[in-house]
Amino acid sequence: MAIPERTALGGLTVLFAVSVGGVATDLSAAVPAPAARTAPAAYFAAPRPAPDEEWVAPTEGEISSGFGERWGSVHHGVDVANEVGTPIRAASAGVVIDFGPASGYGLWIRIEHPHDVISTYGHIDAGFVAVGQSVRAGEVIATMGDRGESTGPHLHFQLDVAGVPVDPVRFYAERDAELLG
């Protein structure tokens, strides 16, 4: 699934301005990717990261919008509502493949997991990872926010298997795992 207005240049949005002479100038340096920050120590107090191949709740809260048809289009994940700053955890062990601005999501993090699964965490307030970083299941990767096209503070949590969005509620149920903490 392609996201409009998104580049694959390490989280940078490429901007061009045409000068009077008609020459395009690359202004990419003016829009840097957000720097990873260190998570506050309190976030690491509980729970401990789970073993590899295990799926854990990515955050705490209530599902405010489910997978499927919504407002005349398809919602490819679930929205979990809670307060800005609520910790977001890696749903399973994997490698961060994207962190930065994304059209509609404000800031997002995408993690590649074994068995061709990619998890997406959208509308985050702050991220604590870098592209290429390995993460463990349960590791704090971000905090919940209200960025992008949002109706209030929440996490957009999406799972894609072999490039196809799947219902996270069903995915977790099939693995006897809890989607919400």
Helices and strands as residue ranges (DSSP letters): E 16-18, E 24-26, G 28-30, G 41-44, E 62-65, E 68-70, E 73-75, E 78-81, E 87-89, E 94-102, E 106-113, E 117-122, E 124-127, E 134-135, E 140-144, E 154-161, E 164-166, H 168-174
